Amino acid sequence: MDNNANYTLVGAFVVLLVSASVLAIIWLSSGLSAVDYTHYLIYSEESVSGLSLDAPVEYNGVNVGEVKEITLDQANPHLVKVLMKIKSTTPVTQGTVAMLTSRGVTGVAFIALKDVGNNMQPLVTQPGQEYPIIPTKPSIFMRLDAALSTLTKSVEVVSNTFAALLDKENLKSIKDILANLDNASLSLSNNSKKLDTIMVNTSLASQQLAPLLKYSSNAMKTLEIQTLPATYDLLNNLNDVARTLHEVTTQLKQNPSMLLRGATRQPLGPGEKR
């Protein structure tokens, strides 16, 4: 009887120990402290290749959650629906956007969250939505692919333009222009000696004209300083003579006897003597 009781106690102790171990493992696997999570959805128009379940979700480089589900949207197969579990303390606002990002050379994909707006209102579930939906923006690879596509189209347009420009007629015109330039260069080379002679003669002529120009300058100065003032004085004297002759002529017309008798003397004034 005592042996059966001992076995029962040992069995109960083992069961309790195993149960406690299982509960401890579950508790440790879920974290030492209880953390509240909020579920969010994103819809991606690009491929999510490399993104897997339990992939991290980061907010400005800080791990705030993980990916819980990746499925195709049943209403629009072009969209990939990604369900994320994010810590409730994460400041997910109406200005928050999500972007698929790859980490370094490992190629491990994760979801990067970032706030790009000034609307700090919390993101909430809208009517008709199962979870709050975070808008997305193209990944770096998507933007690089779009840029390369645009560059390829531009290069193609430029190539077609050059192909149209360099047709047979235009090539012939370009060859003619080059030939004319070659002839002009040859002509200039042949006439270079003549041009040198002309330049030398021009220089000599300039040297010969220099003394003449200097003499002309001196003559102008002499004319300005000496001749012109004397000429002005002569003209003034001639003007005085002409005025005097005019007065004499006027008096002769009035009194012709002045030629015989002379000019009549004016009567003396009071106090004057002859």
HELIX and SHEET records of a PDB file:
HELIX    1   1 ASP A    2  SER A   29  1                                  28    
HELIX    2   2 ILE A  140  LEU A  165  1                                  26    
HELIX    3   3 LYS A  168  ASN A  190  1                                  23    
HELIX    4   4 SER A  192  THR A  222  1                                  31    
HELIX    5   5 LEU A  223  THR A  227  3                                   5    
HELIX    6   6 LEU A  228  GLN A  254  1                                  27    
HELIX    7   7 MET A  258  ARG A  261  1                                   4    
SHEET    1   A 6 TYR A  37  SER A  44  0                                        
SHEET    2   A 6 VAL A  80  LYS A  87 -1                                        
SHEET    3   A 6 VAL A  62  LEU A  72 -1                                        
SHEET    4   A 6 PRO A  56  TYR A  59 -1                                        
SHEET    5   A 6 VAL A 108  ASP A 115  1                                        
SHEET    6   A 6 THR A  96  ARG A 103 -1                                        
END                                                                             
